[in-house]
Amino acid sequence: MSRGVLGIVLGLAAGLAFGVGGVFVKPLLEAGWSPGAAVLARIVVGATALIVPGLIALKWDLRPLWRAKWTVLLYGLVAVAGVQFAFYASLERIPVSTALLIEYLAPIALVLFAWIRSRRRPQLIVIAGSALALLGLVLVIGPGGGDLDPLGLLFAWIAMLGVCVYYAIGERAAELLPPVALIAAGFVVGAVALALAGLVGVLPMEARFGGVDFLGASVPWFVPLVVVGLVSTAFAYLAGLAAIGILGGKLAAFLGLSEVVFAGIAGWVLLGEALGPLQILGGLLILGGIVCVKLERETSVAEGHDPAVEFGAEPVPAVAAQPSGGPAR
């Protein structure tokens, strides 16, 4: 398997893992868990699963972690806690579909960011891919309805920027820390931040510790929590960061849109939430947009220019400020 194919497989695997997370979390929400408590718990499970592998990757030497402390803080506060907090804060004020649509504009924002930095217009195939992906998102998620509270829109845009930070840090992660160490440390920082938000009452925290319905069976509350923590948190972040390292932030971000498609399929297969014709068409358009961006990358590499390198150059000050010898879904 070539390195490029491996990156695509990892990107799609991350999209699948993130996409089925809603199915795994839904039993907890229906049992009375608040979204904030469910998110905090899944991050704690993910951190618990990755702490030892992260320490092993560091060879039990915490000095690289300290040298990359600002990157770790940025990753944990923005790409982990910030995205989750801002997204759920937006849901209190605007429709879910609108919040999702704004958050998933991150890949297009990355294209615009690279355009501004390089002062070089993206190839037409990338612009076409972005347009296809945007149209597909509108069809899959829907444009939403109801009042659009300005503060809710602001929170949704903050969540989108947090996703951009996730991809920007991911491009340079390996230069500072082993990816598993960055994710584990970021989860710890994110969990602490979310817990503090819960303690001061900014993020509601409610949990119920009885039995829940999970994939047609009655199970203890911790079963879906462990599954979502291991599959849709720990594995999803690991696979996503690995895909970013191989493919670059732009293509990996477009592959991340597959999460929307996989979420719809998972809801259809596991929960009986049927997809309509427009949603299926939207999924195909998203895939078409991904293909367009992939074709642009292959053309650029063949000409000796890698767009991922261009975008990844000094993506955020906290990353650029760290020694190059020794990196936010």
N, C-alpha and C positions, 0 to 999 in steps of 0.2 A: 504494500500500500504506500503510495507516494505521500510526501509530507503535506501537500495541498489537500489531497483527499482526506487524510487523517484530520486536518483542521476542520474541513466541512462536516465530517462525521461527528467530531466533538462539538461543533457549534450546534448541529441539529440535536445531538443528545442533550445538550444544555437546554435548548428550547423545549424539548420534550419533557425534561425533568421539571423545569419551571412551569410548563403548561399544565401538567397534571397536579401541580400543587394545590390549585383551587379545589379539585375533587377531594384531595386528602384533608384539606382544612375545613371544608364545608360541614362535616359531621360535628366538629368542635363548635363552630359558629351556631349551628342549629341547636346544640346542647346548652347554649348560654354563654359561651366564651365571647369576650369582646375581641374585635380584630387586633387591637394592640396587644392583648395578652397572648393571642395565638402567634403573632409575629415574634414577640419576645421569646416565647417558649421554643419556637422552631429554630431561632438563632442560637439559643442556649444549647439545644441538642446538637446543632451543627458545630458549634465551638467545642463542645465536649468531645465530639467524634474526631476533630482535627487537631486538637492541642498536641497530643502525643506524636502523630505523624509530622506536625510542624516542627516540634522540638528535635525529632530525629533528623529532619531535613536540614536543620540548623546545626546538627551535630552537638546539640545541647549547649551551644554557644549563643548567648543572648545579645552579644555585642552588635551583630549585624541588625538585629531588631531595633536596638537603640539608635544606631546610625540612621536608620530609615524611619525614625519615630514620627516625623511629620507626614510622611507618605502613609504610614499605618493609621495615624489619626485621621487624615483626610479620607482614607478609604473607609474606615469604620464609621466615622461621623456622617459622611456625605453619601458614599456609595452603598452603605448598609443601612444605618439608622435613619439618615436623612431622607432617602428615597421612600422608605416604609412610612415614616412619620408624615411626610408631606403628602403622600398619596392618600393615606387614610384621613388626614385632615381635609383634603379636598373633597372626599366622598361625603362629608357632612354638609357640604354647601352646593355641590354641583352633581349632575347625574353621573353614574358610574361610567357609562359609555364615553362621556365627554372627558372624564379624567383619564381613562385608558387611552383614548385617542391622542391626547396631548402628550402623555408619557411616552407613547410609542413613536412620537415624532423624533426621538433621539437620533436614529440613524441619519435622517435628513438634516438634522442640526449639525451632525458631524461633517457631512458633506459641505454645508455652508461654512462651517468653521475652517475647514481645510481650504476652501475657496478664498476666504478672507485672509488667512495666513500666507498663502502662497501667491495670492493675486493672480491666480491662473484658473480660468474657468474649467470646471470638470468636463470630461468628455460627454458628448451628447448621450451616449449609452447609459452613463451614470444618472444624468438628469432624467432620462426616460425611465430608468429603473426606480428612481425616487418617486416619480409621478405614479407609476404602476403600484408601488408599495403603498403610497398614501391613499390612492383610490381603493385598493384592496382593504386597507384598514377601515376606511369609512364603511365599506360594505359589510365587513365582518363584525365590527363593533357597533356601527350605527352612529349617526351624528349626535344622538342624544336629544333631549328636549327639556322643557322647563326653564326656570330662571337660572341665569348664569351669574352667580354671585362673584364679584371681582376678587374677593379674598380666596374663594375656592379655586378660581382660575389661577391665581398667583401660586397657590400651593401645588397645583398640578404642573405648572411650569417649573417650579423648584424641583419636583420629583423628576421631571424630564432632564433637567440639568444634572441631577444626581446620577442618572443613568449614563449621561455623557462622561461624567467623571470616572465612572466604573470602567468604561472602555478606554478612556485616555490613560488612566493609571495602568490598566492591564497591558498596554503596549510596551511599557518600560519596566514592568514588575520584575522580570527575571534579572534585570541589571542590578537590583537592590537586594532582593530576597527570593528564596524559593517560593513559588506560587502558593503552596500549601501553607507555608508559614505566614505569608501576607494575609491569606484568607482567614486562618485561625485567629491571628492577632486582630484583624479587622472585625471579626465576629465578636470577640471579647469586648472591644471598644464599643461596637454597636449595641451589644446587649446592655452594657453599663449605661450608655446614653438613653436607651429606651426605658430601662428600669427607673432612671432618674426622672424621665418625663412622666412616667406613671406615678412615682412617689409625690410629685408636686401637683398632680391632677391634670396635667396638660394632655396626657394620653390615657383614656379610660382603660382600666385593667380589671376584668372580671373573668373568673374561671369556675367551671363546674367539674367535679371529679367523680362523676358516675359513669355508667355505661353509655356507649354511643353506638349509633348505626354506622357501620363502615363497610361499604361494598357488599351490602346485603346481609351482613352478619352483625350480631351484637357483641361488641368487644369493649374492654376497658378503655378509658379515655386516653391512656398513654400510647395505645397502638397507633392511631393515626398521627399522633404527635411525633413519635419516633420515625415513622415512615416519611412524613413530610420533612422532618429535620435531616434525615440521612439522604433521601433521594432528591427532594426539591430544594434543599438548602446547601448541604455540604457538597454532594456530588454535582449539583447544578452549577455552583460557583466555581468548583474545580475545573469542570469541563469547559465552562465559559471562558475562564482565564487562560486555559491551555489553548483554546481556539483563537483567542485574541493574540496570543504570543506567536502563533503560526501564521494566521491570516492577516493580522493587523486589525485595528479598531473598526475601520469602516465596513469591511466585508463581514466581520464578526457581528457588528451591530445589525446589519441587514439580516443575517442568519438568525439573530435573536428575535426577529419578527415572527419566526416560525412558532414561537411560544403561543401567539394568538391562534394560529391554526391548530396546534396540538391541543390547546385548551378546549377549543370547540369540539374537536374529535373526541377527546376524553369525556367531555360532558355528554356527548351523544352516545358513546359506547357504554360508559359506566353509570351514567345518571339518567339516560333516556331523554336528554334535552336535545331534540332533533335540530339539525341545521337546515336552514332554508336554502333555496337556490341562490339567492344573492350572497349568502355567507360562503357557500361553496365557491362561487365565482370570485369572491373577494380573496379567499385562500389561494386560488390559482393565480390571481394577479400579484399577490405578495410573493409567491414563488417565482413568478416571472420577473419581478423586480430584483430578487436575489440573483437570478441567473444573469441579468443585465450587468449588475455590479461585478459579479465574478468574471464576466467576459472582459470588462474594462481592466480589471487587475491583470488578467493574463496578457492582454495587449501591452499594458504598461511595462510589465516585467520583461516581455520579449524585446521591448525597445530599450531596456536597461534602466528603467525608472520604476521604482516601487512606490505606489501611492501610500502604502501603509507607513513607510519610513517617513515620508513627507508629513503625514498627519501626526506621527508619533513624536516628532522632534520637539522636545521640551513641551509636553502637553499641558503640564500644570507646574507652577513655580515650586511646589513642595517636592515634586519629583526631580525637577531639573537641578535643584539646589543640593541634592545628595551626591556623594562621590560616585562616579560612574563605575568604579571597580568594587566597590564595597569590601516589581511593583512591583468599578467599582466597577443585577438583574436583580 
